[in-house]
Amino acid sequence: MTDVIDDDQPWWASSVVYQIYPRRFADSNGDGIGDLGGIRAHLDHLVRLGVDVVWLSPIYRSPQVDNGYDISDYQSIDPLFGTLDEFDLLLAEMHERGLKLMMDLVVNHTSDQHPWFVESRSSLSDPKRDWYIWRDGVDRGAGEPATPNLWRSVFSGPAWQLDEATGQYFLHIFAREQPDLNWDSPGLRRAVYDMMNWWLDRGVDGFRMDVINTIAKVQADLVGDSEGYRMGPQIHDHLQEMQREVFAGRDAELVTVGETPGATLDEARLFTAHDRHELDMVFQFEHVGLDHGPRTKFDNVPLALPDLKGSLARWQDGLADRGWNSLYFGNHDQPRSISRFGDDGRWRYESATALAGILHLHRGTPYVYQGDEIGMTNAGFTSLDQYQDLESLNWAAEETATGRPLAEVLESLAFRSRDNARTPVPWSSEAGSGFTTGTPWLSIPATGGLTVSEDLGRGDRSVIEFYRLLIELRHESPVVRLGRFALLEPSHPALWALTRTHGRSRLLAVANFSGSPLSLDELSSPELREPGSLVLGNYADAGAALELRPWEFRVVALGTVDA
């Protein structure tokens, strides 16, 4: 971890991260499931894009109840993906190409098939009993649940499961096959740190830490609401101890990223302040929760652009001098960003590039989720049997059991399900879309020309080429990497405009988030009317200076400011 966020910023502050979800990236052996060999075969695609870091979603041995986020052996590769020797070869070839590898670290919970849990549940007196969270039930009277408290699982239903053998309940914030680890146990923490050191010794370059703010829970009285299983009183102690036991004293350039659902801006400052030695950056969820309904994320509500840009601006300002942002619109847990925030029909190319452009012009480390670089859209599934995501299926079962019409459930899933982001990457127009020679793990939607090879042939309308230029701009421009951020026209319903200033240099980024032309002439921000030179845009020609075409994005270098 690095102590400076200024002109001598750490390497990860000027980097771009590419997330690979292995199951659906590329299949090298024809079994329909993406694997390490498939990743190796496409490393040059990542080099062409210009990304610096690969975030690899879990490849550890797993029963695959939650697509690898239920780990049964942290120090073994699941045979679905390959072997440890193949992993070492992949890592070596990445390093040869100048790419760094960030592993997904899932230490809030394990699989119920992990040897630690098998031992823990074997008896009340087992030495590993306190490695998980066990509690006696509570008699609340006839017809009432006897669970230790009334916490709900993220994946629907109670967060507690009765173990018949010992008569106690274990906690599972996610699936019942994913029991939560007890970070209050020194023995458990030591085992986790040993495992992390084993991977770093092997040569990986850091970790993206899954739901890391849930490892510390309010256990004393098992408070009754979900806030009790996030941000427990020991969270900062645990992360600082992790830094001392795992990262301190290493010469390698490492990165630590924490996924922190529900974290506030004040909490994020504590996590990422360089003098606290906890995390380098966080994934916050505020902006991707704006279109969630009051009950669940599957209850869709309209999203107003001022809310979206205002949320990101608030985090830009809040972490400007103390902390660091992860910049993302999508990942394996979110719908496709173009279908959610853009226009995945007529203006697919324009909105895919406008979304990417405006995001990357914020201050922070941008993340590209596989397929974003060709403008991949939601899956378009129309029946329940097309879905495999556990969260989606559990929610659908719960909703239909209450009498909600299946058509309404399918409409919500079509927009919100995590499977929207988990269909295979289409590499070509061949059978299997170049992803596999076999039957794919999840249906490959009709691509409509959305393949890597076809996109590369589209010249100045190639989404890949736009991403390459955008990433190149970040690498070359200190204004993009370091510049002070200011949001313009915050209440405008269709214009996203911002400036970045570093030293005497200024950049203006503007994007039209609509399918109609947008005039800048009458708007109040004078920067929108300043003369400047076009640095990057998503239309082939510069167009009119004071009008944006549908979903047009531009970066303009403005005149220098006085010293």
Steps between C-alpha positions, in 0.01 A plus 500: 500500500626847414498815707472777240206635298653797313737559209698200625184291510518120527489289187142385553370859503585541131399147401193352335366167626330238283274251676488143374212277605669172404192284434393718214818650359637227271492118497812318381391135538145491361314429822297822474664665801765770478838404643860605556603381155234722347633799690855429384380483140363855519765683700600694190146641487565657841836632385331655195251675727783635712373389841749459783341261749280192470254437781429127485173388658528181711671198349553313828362150556128534565169311484388795281177570688571872453729480199822468697423739785449190716858379543587152626880532457677836480827349380372289214365584154157362417534232228235686299761768436824304492789417730745686719769444236273664241443789738876547542538502121221757464657722766842478333358589158310793648811635666693457174245730336517758778162404648444466873261246655260583782332195654147501638525438876184360662556482876165605645384142448604163361318206348332265746728238342819677607698283746491785751120488512485121492716499813316793660159334472626160618448578870446782747851451633692483171806734498362670187151548644565871548624542142134542400207679664287256699212595728220334694147554379247727672150389596267773374180304544283284279526572130797733538852426369745366757803653328748691721373826349297606198778585256414426137733348245600714204379206290152495665376313805650484851874558549519210747502124438441240769766229521314192620813324627597763759167678546643845429448741211777627275492839330495532121451851366492355150398144403453235771794322334717806580550512879651823633846495651550634852768767478498536878697171506879556500552152358275572205673830424840334512388235252365765262822702515708189435290427192535855370876490548510171309342667196721810520806279527378331182516837324149646490486878517219559746144423597150627436332416831140386470250667742793578727302734727283207611785301658446691828153461646323634806494168684458599865121516493434399138317820418189442298555692178733438208732781605623265770680283251685790339762732643541330837720675757813300411497560124785752495704299749465191280609682184794668670609165641468350151723772363766428763482121466472476121613812314750682721864455409439367150695665222247414229255759369172370639140621500210443740142575399207458735142437394299688763124481449315758705816691595457872550738764371639553850565127533666489159737779607608287794547192284714674236688777682861419421620566854263238648644203305177315428396499131618678188151556360141391554205393290210707629140426402316831531469574128397146403224501761322811375257304281419237764149486642413529869478122557768344282726586211262308271234769550616736229450874531580765234847649524546875459834606353550781757490238774758279327750773419440663837581178682830455317585866552439469873750216519746691281490793741496284811809299408686781324763549769463189710435170329449361152207407277433184302314611188244256363154473349488121468647171612393138548237603759339781299290514182681603184572871532389589147158339559470664840634850445523533121310405184563142389301539177555767236773681695692196626844614380448862600364427848759227570779745424332794675463295819861389485628845418324690776588237761870490409524879519427486872785479751571147615584159361262389221378142469402343168278193531552241228273572204463869581764566237266372227181649645348175626137533606264319736429137417140537384385183677123440487449186711599398850686189384756717322629637832764337719579775752415384852396846618261542207345156532450533877334839457277372219389203711423725795303747290294245307420321827328818618286508186693753294441433129787322327496758221584776749776289654652432158486870412700585812751221439549606140617838621670420831626140517871444545481252211471800267871556557590132491424391146811388307722750324441469123839501336386430143197411286599132489292227664516551874593865433867411527447447873477120485484206262258332740173591671544825696446514876246780457305575184675721247248766394471598136793739466371718217857576402620540858818297465860593561611422145212693342548799728867519407398527135280804552773762476401825668184336639692232687423503872828318562697768318323772699592324826861473381518874435326577830744285698792651311378847599499404868852364475632809324309783668583613855177704488294180469700318765538780752282794410259672733138407422202733453149405388320744269125538453417252780122523454491462121294191409706397197844665517790353695779757503810532713839663508835370616776746592864427576753780526412736216343231280127440470281240331126521440305175460141512375250228416143515373303229682206509259397403148435862397737787415593718796592868478767635734455861398251610765644312797648690792848345524744720306741209452252347254549795264876542534705434187715192516650213304335159468702230675264203463145442383268219401386651170723492192488878455517784749145620438359835608685652795187587697281200420531137599354230280314202655724331759797703384807514725790743471815585690622852425825662610414850623733795529749506784410656831705767672769370731 
